[in-house]
Amino acid sequence: METLRRDTDAITPSIESIWARALATPIDLPRTWIAGDVHTRNVLVRNGKFAAFIDWGDICAGDAATDLASIWSLFDAAPARQAAMKAYGMSQATLARAMGWAVFYGLILLETGRMDTPRHAAMGEAILRRLSQDAPI
């Protein structure tokens, strides 16, 4: 985060606040099966609708917030993100952790993408931008 704060404008006060809140929020759900790698390159869409998920290599038992972080990578429009959050019915604690996981994924994609995969960098920037838009006041 420090490197990106210095080298880009992606690390906003909102991103730092989301991260701090996520780190301070306890897990409020029992462990469940998670895919562990839900992002735009592992989701297949047909006619604008979810069709399949590929790459189950990271499946494990864990915090559902890990997979729920995909909301900020999969949905560009704020109303779509809000609908996904509402449909899942997550608690405020799970939402805080999901947003924290999304920060983590955005940081990793942006930082590693800047080195050799511009497509990943763009994905990371998009995630961080969407999180900033959705940050609680």
C-alpha positions as a Markdown table, in Angstrom:
| # | Residue | x | y | z |
|---|---|---|---|---|
| 1 | Met | 0.0 | 0.0 | 0.0 |
| 2 | Glu | 2.9 | 2.3 | 0.8 |
| 3 | Thr | 4.4 | 1.9 | -2.7 |
| 4 | Leu | 1.1 | 2.5 | -4.4 |
| 5 | Arg | 0.4 | 5.6 | -2.1 |
| 6 | Arg | 3.7 | 7.0 | -3.2 |
| 7 | Asp | 3.6 | 6.1 | -6.9 |
| 8 | Thr | -0.2 | 6.4 | -7.8 |
| 9 | Asp | -3.3 | 8.3 | -6.7 |
| 10 | Ala | -5.2 | 5.0 | -6.1 |
| 11 | Ile | -4.7 | 5.0 | -2.3 |
| 12 | Thr | -7.3 | 7.4 | -1.1 |
| 13 | Pro | -8.3 | 8.2 | 2.5 |
| 14 | Ser | -11.4 | 6.0 | 1.8 |
| 15 | Ile | -9.3 | 3.0 | 0.8 |
| 16 | Glu | -7.2 | 3.4 | 4.0 |
| 17 | Ser | -10.3 | 3.7 | 6.1 |
| 18 | Ile | -11.9 | 0.6 | 4.5 |
| 19 | Trp | -8.7 | -1.3 | 5.1 |
| 20 | Ala | -8.4 | -0.3 | 8.8 |
| 21 | Arg | -12.1 | -1.1 | 9.4 |
| 22 | Ala | -11.7 | -4.5 | 7.8 |
| 23 | Leu | -8.6 | -5.4 | 10.0 |
| 24 | Ala | -10.5 | -4.4 | 13.1 |
| 25 | Thr | -13.7 | -6.4 | 12.3 |
| 26 | Pro | -14.1 | -9.9 | 13.7 |
| 27 | Ile | -15.4 | -12.7 | 11.6 |
| 28 | Asp | -19.1 | -13.2 | 12.4 |
| 29 | Leu | -19.9 | -16.2 | 10.3 |
| 30 | Pro | -19.0 | -19.9 | 10.6 |
| 31 | Arg | -16.4 | -21.1 | 8.1 |
| 32 | Thr | -18.0 | -22.2 | 4.8 |
| 33 | Trp | -16.8 | -23.4 | 1.4 |
| 34 | Ile | -15.3 | -20.6 | -0.6 |
| 35 | Ala | -13.8 | -20.6 | -4.1 |
| 36 | Gly | -11.0 | -18.3 | -3.0 |
| 37 | Asp | -10.3 | -16.9 | -6.5 |
| 38 | Val | -13.4 | -15.2 | -7.7 |
| 39 | His | -12.5 | -12.4 | -10.2 |
| 40 | Thr | -13.4 | -11.3 | -13.7 |
| 41 | Arg | -11.0 | -13.7 | -15.4 |
| 42 | Asn | -12.6 | -16.7 | -13.6 |
| 43 | Val | -16.3 | -15.9 | -14.2 |
| 44 | Leu | -17.9 | -16.7 | -17.5 |
| 45 | Val | -20.9 | -14.7 | -18.8 |
| 46 | Arg | -23.3 | -15.5 | -21.5 |
| 47 | Asn | -25.8 | -12.8 | -22.8 |
| 48 | Gly | -24.9 | -10.6 | -19.9 |
| 49 | Lys | -25.7 | -13.2 | -17.2 |
| 50 | Phe | -23.5 | -15.4 | -15.0 |
| 51 | Ala | -23.0 | -18.7 | -16.8 |
| 52 | Ala | -20.1 | -20.4 | -14.9 |
| 53 | Phe | -17.2 | -20.1 | -12.6 |
| 54 | Ile | -13.8 | -21.7 | -13.5 |
| 55 | Asp | -10.6 | -22.4 | -11.6 |
| 56 | Trp | -11.5 | -24.1 | -8.4 |
| 57 | Gly | -7.9 | -24.6 | -7.4 |
| 58 | Asp | -8.2 | -22.4 | -4.3 |
| 59 | Ile | -11.4 | -23.9 | -2.9 |
| 60 | Cys | -11.2 | -24.2 | 0.9 |
| 61 | Ala | -13.2 | -23.5 | 4.1 |
| 62 | Gly | -13.0 | -19.9 | 5.1 |
| 63 | Asp | -14.7 | -16.6 | 5.5 |
| 64 | Ala | -17.4 | -15.9 | 3.0 |
| 65 | Ala | -16.2 | -12.3 | 2.9 |
| 66 | Thr | -13.3 | -13.5 | 0.8 |
| 67 | Asp | -15.5 | -14.5 | -2.1 |
| 68 | Leu | -17.9 | -11.6 | -1.5 |
| 69 | Ala | -15.0 | -9.2 | -2.3 |
| 70 | Ser | -15.7 | -10.1 | -5.9 |
| 71 | Ile | -18.6 | -7.7 | -5.9 |
| 72 | Trp | -16.1 | -4.8 | -6.5 |
| 73 | Ser | -14.4 | -6.6 | -9.4 |
| 74 | Leu | -17.4 | -8.0 | -11.1 |
| 75 | Phe | -19.9 | -5.1 | -11.1 |
| 76 | Asp | -19.0 | -1.7 | -12.5 |
| 77 | Ala | -22.3 | 0.0 | -11.7 |
| 78 | Ala | -23.0 | 1.0 | -8.1 |
| 79 | Pro | -26.6 | -0.1 | -8.3 |
| 80 | Ala | -25.5 | -3.6 | -9.4 |
| 81 | Arg | -23.1 | -3.8 | -6.4 |
| 82 | Gln | -25.8 | -2.7 | -4.0 |
| 83 | Ala | -28.2 | -5.3 | -5.4 |
| 84 | Ala | -25.6 | -8.0 | -5.0 |
| 85 | Met | -24.9 | -6.9 | -1.4 |
| 86 | Lys | -28.7 | -6.8 | -0.7 |
| 87 | Ala | -29.3 | -10.2 | -2.3 |
| 88 | Tyr | -26.7 | -11.8 | -0.1 |
| 89 | Gly | -28.0 | -10.1 | 3.0 |
| 90 | Met | -24.6 | -9.7 | 4.6 |
| 91 | Ser | -24.1 | -8.2 | 8.0 |
| 92 | Gln | -22.2 | -4.9 | 8.5 |
| 93 | Ala | -19.2 | -7.0 | 9.8 |
| 94 | Thr | -19.2 | -9.2 | 6.7 |
| 95 | Leu | -19.5 | -6.2 | 4.5 |
| 96 | Ala | -16.5 | -4.5 | 6.2 |
| 97 | Arg | -14.4 | -7.7 | 5.7 |
| 98 | Ala | -15.5 | -8.1 | 2.1 |
| 99 | Met | -14.5 | -4.6 | 1.4 |
| 100 | Gly | -11.2 | -5.2 | 3.1 |
| 101 | Trp | -10.6 | -8.3 | 1.0 |
| 102 | Ala | -11.5 | -6.3 | -2.1 |
| 103 | Val | -8.8 | -3.7 | -1.1 |
| 104 | Phe | -6.3 | -6.5 | -0.8 |
| 105 | Tyr | -7.2 | -7.9 | -4.3 |
| 106 | Gly | -7.2 | -4.4 | -5.8 |
| 107 | Leu | -3.7 | -3.6 | -4.4 |
| 108 | Ile | -2.2 | -6.9 | -5.5 |
| 109 | Leu | -3.7 | -6.6 | -9.1 |
| 110 | Leu | -2.6 | -3.0 | -9.4 |
| 111 | Glu | 0.9 | -3.5 | -8.0 |
| 112 | Thr | 1.8 | -6.6 | -9.9 |
| 113 | Gly | 0.0 | -5.4 | -13.0 |
| 114 | Arg | 2.1 | -2.3 | -13.1 |
| 115 | Met | 5.1 | -4.5 | -13.5 |
| 116 | Asp | 4.0 | -6.6 | -16.5 |
| 117 | Thr | 0.3 | -7.0 | -17.0 |
| 118 | Pro | -1.5 | -3.7 | -17.7 |
| 119 | Arg | -4.8 | -5.5 | -17.8 |
| 120 | His | -4.4 | -6.6 | -14.2 |
| 121 | Ala | -3.4 | -3.0 | -13.2 |
| 122 | Ala | -6.6 | -1.7 | -14.8 |
| 123 | Met | -8.6 | -4.3 | -12.9 |
| 124 | Gly | -6.9 | -3.3 | -9.6 |
| 125 | Glu | -7.5 | 0.4 | -10.3 |
| 126 | Ala | -11.2 | -0.3 | -11.0 |
| 127 | Ile | -11.7 | -2.3 | -7.8 |
| 128 | Leu | -10.1 | 0.5 | -5.7 |
| 129 | Arg | -12.2 | 3.2 | -7.5 |
| 130 | Arg | -15.4 | 1.2 | -6.9 |
| 131 | Leu | -14.6 | 0.7 | -3.3 |
| 132 | Ser | -14.0 | 4.5 | -2.9 |
| 133 | Gln | -17.4 | 5.1 | -4.4 |
| 134 | Asp | -19.1 | 2.7 | -2.0 |
| 135 | Ala | -17.1 | 3.7 | 1.1 |
| 136 | Pro | -19.3 | 4.3 | 4.2 |
| 137 | Ile | -19.3 | 7.9 | 5.3 |
